[in-house]
């Protein structure tokens, strides 16, 4: 049995935390922009930090496992 939690969670977070897809933190004129499909270097950095923190939360702290 393989543990599929890590690749599935990582892929889903990567998709949803892409800057500009659902939200962009920080936005150009507001702190948060929703679904504007634009990005900046600051937004890329903030989303990368959020991605790492949420991935650590799921995989290290909560020990989420999915056996298929």
N, CA, C and O atoms as a Maestro MAE file, in Angstrom:
{
 s_m_m2io_version
 :::
 2.0.0
}

f_m_ct {
 s_m_title
 :::
 protein
 m_atom[272] {
  # First column is atom index #
  i_m_mmod_type
  r_m_x_coord
  r_m_y_coord
  r_m_z_coord
  i_m_residue_number
  s_m_chain_name
  s_m_pdb_residue_name
  s_m_pdb_atom_name
  i_m_atomic_number
  :::
  1 25 0.845 -1.189 0.000 1 A "UNK " " N  " 7
  2 3 0.000 0.000 0.000 1 A "UNK " " CA " 6
  3 2 0.887 1.249 0.000 1 A "UNK " " C  " 6
  4 15 1.877 1.330 0.727 1 A "UNK " " O  " 8
  5 25 0.513 2.192 -0.814 2 A "UNK " " N  " 7
  6 3 1.255 3.442 -0.916 2 A "UNK " " CA " 6
  7 2 0.495 4.556 -0.227 2 A "UNK " " C  " 6
  8 15 -0.736 4.587 -0.229 2 A "UNK " " O  " 8
  9 25 1.253 5.472 0.365 3 A "UNK " " N  " 7
  10 3 0.655 6.650 0.986 3 A "UNK " " CA " 6
  11 2 0.581 7.758 -0.056 3 A "UNK " " C  " 6
  12 15 1.610 8.300 -0.459 3 A "UNK " " O  " 8
  13 25 -0.623 8.096 -0.495 4 A "UNK " " N  " 7
  14 3 -0.833 9.081 -1.545 4 A "UNK " " CA " 6
  15 2 -1.160 10.471 -1.001 4 A "UNK " " C  " 6
  16 15 -1.420 11.379 -1.791 4 A "UNK " " O  " 8
  17 25 -1.156 10.668 0.297 5 A "UNK " " N  " 7
  18 3 -1.528 11.963 0.869 5 A "UNK " " CA " 6
  19 2 -0.556 13.065 0.455 5 A "UNK " " C  " 6
  20 15 -0.988 14.148 0.060 5 A "UNK " " O  " 8
  21 25 0.725 12.811 0.539 6 A "UNK " " N  " 7
  22 3 1.717 13.856 0.253 6 A "UNK " " CA " 6
  23 2 1.609 14.385 -1.176 6 A "UNK " " C  " 6
  24 15 1.506 15.599 -1.357 6 A "UNK " " O  " 8
  25 25 1.627 13.526 -2.200 7 A "UNK " " N  " 7
  26 3 1.540 14.103 -3.551 7 A "UNK " " CA " 6
  27 2 0.191 14.740 -3.858 7 A "UNK " " C  " 6
  28 15 0.140 15.739 -4.577 7 A "UNK " " O  " 8
  29 25 -0.898 14.195 -3.336 8 A "UNK " " N  " 7
  30 3 -2.220 14.779 -3.597 8 A "UNK " " CA " 6
  31 2 -2.381 16.123 -2.905 8 A "UNK " " C  " 6
  32 15 -2.871 17.079 -3.506 8 A "UNK " " O  " 8
  33 25 -1.970 16.200 -1.643 9 A "UNK " " N  " 7
  34 3 -2.064 17.472 -0.916 9 A "UNK " " CA " 6
  35 2 -1.154 18.513 -1.539 9 A "UNK " " C  " 6
  36 15 -1.551 19.668 -1.691 9 A "UNK " " O  " 8
  37 25 0.065 18.124 -1.903 10 A "UNK " " N  " 7
  38 3 1.005 19.066 -2.507 10 A "UNK " " CA " 6
  39 2 0.480 19.590 -3.843 10 A "UNK " " C  " 6
  40 15 0.584 20.784 -4.122 10 A "UNK " " O  " 8
  41 25 -0.076 18.715 -4.659 11 A "UNK " " N  " 7
  42 3 -0.604 19.152 -5.961 11 A "UNK " " CA " 6
  43 2 -1.819 20.064 -5.796 11 A "UNK " " C  " 6
  44 15 -1.939 21.070 -6.495 11 A "UNK " " O  " 8
  45 25 -2.710 19.720 -4.881 12 A "UNK " " N  " 7
  46 3 -3.898 20.551 -4.657 12 A "UNK " " CA " 6
  47 2 -3.518 21.921 -4.111 12 A "UNK " " C  " 6
  48 15 -4.045 22.937 -4.563 12 A "UNK " " O  " 8
  49 25 -2.608 21.953 -3.143 13 A "UNK " " N  " 7
  50 3 -2.174 23.243 -2.600 13 A "UNK " " CA " 6
  51 2 -1.465 24.079 -3.657 13 A "UNK " " C  " 6
  52 15 -1.656 25.293 -3.727 13 A "UNK " " O  " 8
  53 25 -0.646 23.427 -4.480 14 A "UNK " " N  " 7
  54 3 0.056 24.154 -5.536 14 A "UNK " " CA " 6
  55 2 -0.938 24.800 -6.495 14 A "UNK " " C  " 6
  56 15 -0.741 25.935 -6.929 14 A "UNK " " O  " 8
  57 25 -1.995 24.082 -6.822 15 A "UNK " " N  " 7
  58 3 -2.997 24.615 -7.739 15 A "UNK " " CA " 6
  59 2 -3.786 25.755 -7.106 15 A "UNK " " C  " 6
  60 15 -3.971 26.799 -7.732 15 A "UNK " " O  " 8
  61 25 -4.253 25.572 -5.874 16 A "UNK " " N  " 7
  62 3 -5.106 26.578 -5.248 16 A "UNK " " CA " 6
  63 2 -4.338 27.781 -4.722 16 A "UNK " " C  " 6
  64 15 -4.903 28.868 -4.606 16 A "UNK " " O  " 8
  65 25 -3.059 27.607 -4.400 17 A "UNK " " N  " 7
  66 3 -2.281 28.728 -3.872 17 A "UNK " " CA " 6
  67 2 -1.424 29.402 -4.936 17 A "UNK " " C  " 6
  68 15 -0.507 30.152 -4.601 17 A "UNK " " O  " 8
  69 25 -1.701 29.151 -6.198 18 A "UNK " " N  " 7
  70 3 -1.010 29.874 -7.261 18 A "UNK " " CA " 6
  71 2 -1.467 31.331 -7.220 18 A "UNK " " C  " 6
  72 15 -2.668 31.599 -7.201 18 A "UNK " " O  " 8
  73 25 -0.527 32.272 -7.206 19 A "UNK " " N  " 7
  74 3 -0.922 33.680 -7.104 19 A "UNK " " CA " 6
  75 2 -1.840 34.103 -8.245 19 A "UNK " " C  " 6
  76 15 -1.519 33.906 -9.417 19 A "UNK " " O  " 8
  77 25 -2.964 34.675 -7.897 20 A "UNK " " N  " 7
  78 3 -3.901 35.187 -8.880 20 A "UNK " " CA " 6
  79 2 -5.013 34.229 -9.251 20 A "UNK " " C  " 6
  80 15 -5.999 34.657 -9.851 20 A "UNK " " O  " 8
  81 25 -4.901 32.939 -8.917 21 A "UNK " " N  " 7
  82 3 -5.949 31.996 -9.290 21 A "UNK " " CA " 6
  83 2 -7.202 32.247 -8.454 21 A "UNK " " C  " 6
  84 15 -8.236 32.635 -8.997 21 A "UNK " " O  " 8
  85 25 -7.124 32.035 -7.160 22 A "UNK " " N  " 7
  86 3 -8.257 32.328 -6.277 22 A "UNK " " CA " 6
  87 2 -8.087 33.675 -5.599 22 A "UNK " " C  " 6
  88 15 -9.028 34.465 -5.518 22 A "UNK " " O  " 8
  89 25 -6.877 33.931 -5.111 23 A "UNK " " N  " 7
  90 3 -6.608 35.212 -4.471 23 A "UNK " " CA " 6
  91 2 -5.145 35.555 -4.640 23 A "UNK " " C  " 6
  92 15 -4.312 34.691 -4.914 23 A "UNK " " O  " 8
  93 25 -4.849 36.828 -4.473 24 A "UNK " " N  " 7
  94 3 -3.474 37.296 -4.552 24 A "UNK " " CA " 6
  95 2 -3.185 38.114 -3.307 24 A "UNK " " C  " 6
  96 15 -3.844 39.116 -3.033 24 A "UNK " " O  " 8
  97 25 -2.187 37.667 -2.560 25 A "UNK " " N  " 7
  98 3 -1.762 38.362 -1.346 25 A "UNK " " CA " 6
  99 2 -0.302 38.737 -1.533 25 A "UNK " " C  " 6
  100 15 0.472 37.808 -1.762 25 A "UNK " " O  " 8
  101 25 0.160 39.925 -1.469 26 A "UNK " " N  " 7
  102 3 -0.576 41.183 -1.449 26 A "UNK " " CA " 6
  103 2 -0.997 41.585 -2.854 26 A "UNK " " C  " 6
  104 15 -0.316 41.282 -3.833 26 A "UNK " " O  " 8
  105 25 -2.128 42.271 -2.935 27 A "UNK " " N  " 7
  106 3 -2.595 42.771 -4.228 27 A "UNK " " CA " 6
  107 2 -1.876 44.054 -4.589 27 A "UNK " " C  " 6
  108 15 -1.099 44.582 -3.794 27 A "UNK " " O  " 8
  109 25 -2.131 44.554 -5.786 28 A "UNK " " N  " 7
  110 3 -1.457 45.776 -6.212 28 A "UNK " " CA " 6
  111 2 -2.050 47.023 -5.565 28 A "UNK " " C  " 6
  112 15 -1.315 47.937 -5.192 28 A "UNK " " O  " 8
  113 25 -3.377 47.066 -5.429 29 A "UNK " " N  " 7
  114 3 -4.018 48.243 -4.863 29 A "UNK " " CA " 6
  115 2 -4.716 47.950 -3.534 29 A "UNK " " C  " 6
  116 15 -5.047 48.879 -2.797 29 A "UNK " " O  " 8
  117 25 -4.940 46.692 -3.224 30 A "UNK " " N  " 7
  118 3 -5.599 46.278 -1.991 30 A "UNK " " CA " 6
  119 2 -4.763 45.169 -1.360 30 A "UNK " " C  " 6
  120 15 -3.959 44.544 -2.050 30 A "UNK " " O  " 8
  121 25 -4.935 44.910 -0.061 31 A "UNK " " N  " 7
  122 3 -4.169 43.820 0.568 31 A "UNK " " CA " 6
  123 2 -4.440 42.460 -0.062 31 A "UNK " " C  " 6
  124 15 -3.539 41.627 -0.164 31 A "UNK " " O  " 8
  125 25 -5.688 42.235 -0.487 32 A "UNK " " N  " 7
  126 3 -6.055 40.958 -1.094 32 A "UNK " " CA " 6
  127 2 -6.889 41.228 -2.346 32 A "UNK " " C  " 6
  128 15 -7.857 41.986 -2.297 32 A "UNK " " O  " 8
  129 25 -6.517 40.612 -3.459 33 A "UNK " " N  " 7
  130 3 -7.309 40.651 -4.684 33 A "UNK " " CA " 6
  131 2 -7.839 39.261 -4.946 33 A "UNK " " C  " 6
  132 15 -7.133 38.277 -4.725 33 A "UNK " " O  " 8
  133 25 -9.070 39.164 -5.412 34 A "UNK " " N  " 7
  134 3 -9.680 37.875 -5.703 34 A "UNK " " CA " 6
  135 2 -9.768 37.653 -7.206 34 A "UNK " " C  " 6
  136 15 -10.300 38.490 -7.935 34 A "UNK " " O  " 8
  137 25 -9.246 36.524 -7.665 35 A "UNK " " N  " 7
  138 3 -9.368 36.024 -9.035 35 A "UNK " " CA " 6
  139 2 -9.011 37.082 -10.086 35 A "UNK " " C  " 6
  140 15 -9.788 37.319 -11.011 35 A "UNK " " O  " 8
  141 25 -7.848 37.715 -9.951 36 A "UNK " " N  " 7
  142 3 -7.459 38.716 -10.934 36 A "UNK " " CA " 6
  143 2 -6.495 38.171 -11.982 36 A "UNK " " C  " 6
  144 15 -6.229 38.857 -12.969 36 A "UNK " " O  " 8
  145 25 -5.959 36.958 -11.806 37 A "UNK " " N  " 7
  146 3 -5.067 36.285 -12.755 37 A "UNK " " CA " 6
  147 2 -3.820 37.099 -13.086 37 A "UNK " " C  " 6
  148 15 -3.269 36.964 -14.179 37 A "UNK " " O  " 8
  149 25 -3.372 37.938 -12.161 38 A "UNK " " N  " 7
  150 3 -2.123 38.679 -12.307 38 A "UNK " " CA " 6
  151 2 -1.267 38.381 -11.088 38 A "UNK " " C  " 6
  152 15 -1.782 37.942 -10.059 38 A "UNK " " O  " 8
  153 25 0.036 38.617 -11.195 39 A "UNK " " N  " 7
  154 3 0.916 38.313 -10.083 39 A "UNK " " CA " 6
  155 2 2.051 39.320 -10.005 39 A "UNK " " C  " 6
  156 15 2.254 40.121 -10.917 39 A "UNK " " O  " 8
  157 25 2.777 39.270 -8.920 40 A "UNK " " N  " 7
  158 3 3.947 40.118 -8.718 40 A "UNK " " CA " 6
  159 2 4.970 39.311 -7.940 40 A "UNK " " C  " 6
  160 15 4.663 38.228 -7.442 40 A "UNK " " O  " 8
  161 25 6.172 39.828 -7.835 41 A "UNK " " N  " 7
  162 3 7.225 39.116 -7.106 41 A "UNK " " CA " 6
  163 2 6.872 38.979 -5.626 41 A "UNK " " C  " 6
  164 15 7.137 37.941 -5.020 41 A "UNK " " O  " 8
  165 25 6.281 40.011 -5.045 42 A "UNK " " N  " 7
  166 3 5.887 39.941 -3.645 42 A "UNK " " CA " 6
  167 2 4.807 38.881 -3.432 42 A "UNK " " C  " 6
  168 15 4.844 38.145 -2.446 42 A "UNK " " O  " 8
  169 25 3.856 38.803 -4.346 43 A "UNK " " N  " 7
  170 3 2.792 37.806 -4.231 43 A "UNK " " CA " 6
  171 2 3.354 36.389 -4.376 43 A "UNK " " C  " 6
  172 15 2.916 35.478 -3.674 43 A "UNK " " O  " 8
  173 25 4.309 36.200 -5.272 44 A "UNK " " N  " 7
  174 3 4.932 34.890 -5.435 44 A "UNK " " CA " 6
  175 2 5.616 34.471 -4.149 44 A "UNK " " C  " 6
  176 15 5.489 33.320 -3.732 44 A "UNK " " O  " 8
  177 25 6.335 35.375 -3.515 45 A "UNK " " N  " 7
  178 3 7.022 35.063 -2.267 45 A "UNK " " CA " 6
  179 2 6.033 34.736 -1.148 45 A "UNK " " C  " 6
  180 15 6.222 33.758 -0.425 45 A "UNK " " O  " 8
  181 25 4.990 35.537 -1.000 46 A "UNK " " N  " 7
  182 3 3.999 35.301 0.055 46 A "UNK " " CA " 6
  183 2 3.290 33.973 -0.158 46 A "UNK " " C  " 6
  184 15 3.086 33.228 0.801 46 A "UNK " " O  " 8
  185 25 2.912 33.660 -1.386 47 A "UNK " " N  " 7
  186 3 2.229 32.401 -1.668 47 A "UNK " " CA " 6
  187 2 3.158 31.209 -1.477 47 A "UNK " " C  " 6
  188 15 2.700 30.142 -1.070 47 A "UNK " " O  " 8
  189 25 4.450 31.358 -1.759 48 A "UNK " " N  " 7
  190 3 5.403 30.273 -1.520 48 A "UNK " " CA " 6
  191 2 5.547 29.987 -0.034 48 A "UNK " " C  " 6
  192 15 5.624 28.827 0.371 48 A "UNK " " O  " 8
  193 25 5.583 31.030 0.777 49 A "UNK " " N  " 7
  194 3 5.659 30.847 2.232 49 A "UNK " " CA " 6
  195 2 4.381 30.195 2.754 49 A "UNK " " C  " 6
  196 15 4.447 29.282 3.577 49 A "UNK " " O  " 8
  197 25 3.220 30.651 2.286 50 A "UNK " " N  " 7
  198 3 1.953 30.040 2.697 50 A "UNK " " CA " 6
  199 2 1.881 28.576 2.275 50 A "UNK " " C  " 6
  200 15 1.415 27.734 3.043 50 A "UNK " " O  " 8
  201 25 2.335 28.267 1.066 51 A "UNK " " N  " 7
  202 3 2.349 26.889 0.567 51 A "UNK " " CA " 6
  203 2 3.191 26.005 1.491 51 A "UNK " " C  " 6
  204 15 2.756 24.923 1.884 51 A "UNK " " O  " 8
  205 25 4.370 26.459 1.827 52 A "UNK " " N  " 7
  206 3 5.253 25.673 2.693 52 A "UNK " " CA " 6
  207 2 4.641 25.478 4.074 52 A "UNK " " C  " 6
  208 15 4.685 24.373 4.616 52 A "UNK " " O  " 8
  209 25 4.077 26.523 4.646 53 A "UNK " " N  " 7
  210 3 3.494 26.412 5.984 53 A "UNK " " CA " 6
  211 2 2.282 25.482 6.020 53 A "UNK " " C  " 6
  212 15 2.145 24.683 6.946 53 A "UNK " " O  " 8
  213 25 1.413 25.576 5.031 54 A "UNK " " N  " 7
  214 3 0.230 24.716 5.006 54 A "UNK " " CA " 6
  215 2 0.623 23.268 4.716 54 A "UNK " " C  " 6
  216 15 0.036 22.344 5.278 54 A "UNK " " O  " 8
  217 25 1.611 23.064 3.842 55 A "UNK " " N  " 7
  218 3 2.086 21.712 3.560 55 A "UNK " " CA " 6
  219 2 2.711 21.085 4.802 55 A "UNK " " C  " 6
  220 15 2.476 19.910 5.084 55 A "UNK " " O  " 8
  221 25 3.501 21.850 5.546 56 A "UNK " " N  " 7
  222 3 4.062 21.354 6.812 56 A "UNK " " CA " 6
  223 2 2.950 21.048 7.800 56 A "UNK " " C  " 6
  224 15 3.019 20.049 8.515 56 A "UNK " " O  " 8
  225 25 1.938 21.883 7.849 57 A "UNK " " N  " 7
  226 3 0.812 21.642 8.749 57 A "UNK " " CA " 6
  227 2 0.154 20.304 8.458 57 A "UNK " " C  " 6
  228 15 -0.065 19.508 9.371 57 A "UNK " " O  " 8
  229 25 -0.162 20.049 7.195 58 A "UNK " " N  " 7
  230 3 -0.844 18.812 6.836 58 A "UNK " " CA " 6
  231 2 0.034 17.580 7.013 58 A "UNK " " C  " 6
  232 15 -0.414 16.579 7.573 58 A "UNK " " O  " 8
  233 25 1.269 17.637 6.546 59 A "UNK " " N  " 7
  234 3 2.096 16.437 6.490 59 A "UNK " " CA " 6
  235 2 2.892 16.160 7.756 59 A "UNK " " C  " 6
  236 15 3.108 14.998 8.099 59 A "UNK " " O  " 8
  237 25 3.331 17.194 8.456 60 A "UNK " " N  " 7
  238 3 4.168 16.986 9.634 60 A "UNK " " CA " 6
  239 2 3.362 17.085 10.926 60 A "UNK " " C  " 6
  240 15 3.476 16.223 11.797 60 A "UNK " " O  " 8
  241 25 2.557 18.121 11.049 61 A "UNK " " N  " 7
  242 3 1.834 18.347 12.300 61 A "UNK " " CA " 6
  243 2 0.608 17.443 12.406 61 A "UNK " " C  " 6
  244 15 0.414 16.796 13.435 61 A "UNK " " O  " 8
  245 25 -0.218 17.386 11.369 62 A "UNK " " N  " 7
  246 3 -1.460 16.612 11.426 62 A "UNK " " CA " 6
  247 2 -1.291 15.151 11.003 62 A "UNK " " C  " 6
  248 15 -2.191 14.340 11.223 62 A "UNK " " O  " 8
  249 25 -0.153 14.805 10.401 63 A "UNK " " N  " 7
  250 3 0.128 13.428 9.955 63 A "UNK " " CA " 6
  251 2 -0.998 12.869 9.085 63 A "UNK " " C  " 6
  252 15 -1.468 11.756 9.319 63 A "UNK " " O  " 8
  253 25 -1.425 13.628 8.093 64 A "UNK " " N  " 7
  254 3 -2.484 13.182 7.195 64 A "UNK " " CA " 6
  255 2 -1.936 12.055 6.325 64 A "UNK " " C  " 6
  256 15 -0.875 12.186 5.714 64 A "UNK " " O  " 8
  257 25 -2.674 10.946 6.277 65 A "UNK " " N  " 7
  258 3 -2.264 9.799 5.469 65 A "UNK " " CA " 6
  259 2 -3.447 9.339 4.625 65 A "UNK " " C  " 6
  260 15 -4.594 9.425 5.062 65 A "UNK " " O  " 8
  261 25 -3.173 8.856 3.425 66 A "UNK " " N  " 7
  262 3 -4.207 8.335 2.529 66 A "UNK " " CA " 6
  263 2 -3.643 7.105 1.835 66 A "UNK " " C  " 6
  264 15 -2.783 7.216 0.961 66 A "UNK " " O  " 8
  265 25 -4.123 5.948 2.222 67 A "UNK " " N  " 7
  266 3 -3.650 4.702 1.636 67 A "UNK " " CA " 6
  267 2 -4.659 4.193 0.620 67 A "UNK " " C  " 6
  268 15 -5.833 3.987 0.930 67 A "UNK " " O  " 8
  269 25 -4.173 3.995 -0.604 68 A "UNK " " N  " 7
  270 3 -5.049 3.496 -1.672 68 A "UNK " " CA " 6
  271 2 -4.530 2.146 -2.117 68 A "UNK " " C  " 6
  272 15 -5.106 1.527 -3.011 68 A "UNK " " O  " 8
  :::
 }
 m_bond[271] {
  # First column is bond index #
  i_m_from
  i_m_to
  i_m_order
  :::
  1 1 2 1
  2 2 3 1
  3 3 4 2
  4 3 5 1
  5 5 6 1
  6 6 7 1
  7 7 8 2
  8 7 9 1
  9 9 10 1
  10 10 11 1
  11 11 12 2
  12 11 13 1
  13 13 14 1
  14 14 15 1
  15 15 16 2
  16 15 17 1
  17 17 18 1
  18 18 19 1
  19 19 20 2
  20 19 21 1
  21 21 22 1
  22 22 23 1
  23 23 24 2
  24 23 25 1
  25 25 26 1
  26 26 27 1
  27 27 28 2
  28 27 29 1
  29 29 30 1
  30 30 31 1
  31 31 32 2
  32 31 33 1
  33 33 34 1
  34 34 35 1
  35 35 36 2
  36 35 37 1
  37 37 38 1
  38 38 39 1
  39 39 40 2
  40 39 41 1
  41 41 42 1
  42 42 43 1
  43 43 44 2
  44 43 45 1
  45 45 46 1
  46 46 47 1
  47 47 48 2
  48 47 49 1
  49 49 50 1
  50 50 51 1
  51 51 52 2
  52 51 53 1
  53 53 54 1
  54 54 55 1
  55 55 56 2
  56 55 57 1
  57 57 58 1
  58 58 59 1
  59 59 60 2
  60 59 61 1
  61 61 62 1
  62 62 63 1
  63 63 64 2
  64 63 65 1
  65 65 66 1
  66 66 67 1
  67 67 68 2
  68 67 69 1
  69 69 70 1
  70 70 71 1
  71 71 72 2
  72 71 73 1
  73 73 74 1
  74 74 75 1
  75 75 76 2
  76 75 77 1
  77 77 78 1
  78 78 79 1
  79 79 80 2
  80 79 81 1
  81 81 82 1
  82 82 83 1
  83 83 84 2
  84 83 85 1
  85 85 86 1
  86 86 87 1
  87 87 88 2
  88 87 89 1
  89 89 90 1
  90 90 91 1
  91 91 92 2
  92 91 93 1
  93 93 94 1
  94 94 95 1
  95 95 96 2
  96 95 97 1
  97 97 98 1
  98 98 99 1
  99 99 100 2
  100 99 101 1
  101 101 102 1
  102 102 103 1
  103 103 104 2
  104 103 105 1
  105 105 106 1
  106 106 107 1
  107 107 108 2
  108 107 109 1
  109 109 110 1
  110 110 111 1
  111 111 112 2
  112 111 113 1
  113 113 114 1
  114 114 115 1
  115 115 116 2
  116 115 117 1
  117 117 118 1
  118 118 119 1
  119 119 120 2
  120 119 121 1
  121 121 122 1
  122 122 123 1
  123 123 124 2
  124 123 125 1
  125 125 126 1
  126 126 127 1
  127 127 128 2
  128 127 129 1
  129 129 130 1
  130 130 131 1
  131 131 132 2
  132 131 133 1
  133 133 134 1
  134 134 135 1
  135 135 136 2
  136 135 137 1
  137 137 138 1
  138 138 139 1
  139 139 140 2
  140 139 141 1
  141 141 142 1
  142 142 143 1
  143 143 144 2
  144 143 145 1
  145 145 146 1
  146 146 147 1
  147 147 148 2
  148 147 149 1
  149 149 150 1
  150 150 151 1
  151 151 152 2
  152 151 153 1
  153 153 154 1
  154 154 155 1
  155 155 156 2
  156 155 157 1
  157 157 158 1
  158 158 159 1
  159 159 160 2
  160 159 161 1
  161 161 162 1
  162 162 163 1
  163 163 164 2
  164 163 165 1
  165 165 166 1
  166 166 167 1
  167 167 168 2
  168 167 169 1
  169 169 170 1
  170 170 171 1
  171 171 172 2
  172 171 173 1
  173 173 174 1
  174 174 175 1
  175 175 176 2
  176 175 177 1
  177 177 178 1
  178 178 179 1
  179 179 180 2
  180 179 181 1
  181 181 182 1
  182 182 183 1
  183 183 184 2
  184 183 185 1
  185 185 186 1
  186 186 187 1
  187 187 188 2
  188 187 189 1
  189 189 190 1
  190 190 191 1
  191 191 192 2
  192 191 193 1
  193 193 194 1
  194 194 195 1
  195 195 196 2
  196 195 197 1
  197 197 198 1
  198 198 199 1
  199 199 200 2
  200 199 201 1
  201 201 202 1
  202 202 203 1
  203 203 204 2
  204 203 205 1
  205 205 206 1
  206 206 207 1
  207 207 208 2
  208 207 209 1
  209 209 210 1
  210 210 211 1
  211 211 212 2
  212 211 213 1
  213 213 214 1
  214 214 215 1
  215 215 216 2
  216 215 217 1
  217 217 218 1
  218 218 219 1
  219 219 220 2
  220 219 221 1
  221 221 222 1
  222 222 223 1
  223 223 224 2
  224 223 225 1
  225 225 226 1
  226 226 227 1
  227 227 228 2
  228 227 229 1
  229 229 230 1
  230 230 231 1
  231 231 232 2
  232 231 233 1
  233 233 234 1
  234 234 235 1
  235 235 236 2
  236 235 237 1
  237 237 238 1
  238 238 239 1
  239 239 240 2
  240 239 241 1
  241 241 242 1
  242 242 243 1
  243 243 244 2
  244 243 245 1
  245 245 246 1
  246 246 247 1
  247 247 248 2
  248 247 249 1
  249 249 250 1
  250 250 251 1
  251 251 252 2
  252 251 253 1
  253 253 254 1
  254 254 255 1
  255 255 256 2
  256 255 257 1
  257 257 258 1
  258 258 259 1
  259 259 260 2
  260 259 261 1
  261 261 262 1
  262 262 263 1
  263 263 264 2
  264 263 265 1
  265 265 266 1
  266 266 267 1
  267 267 268 2
  268 267 269 1
  269 269 270 1
  270 270 271 1
  271 271 272 2
  :::
 }
}
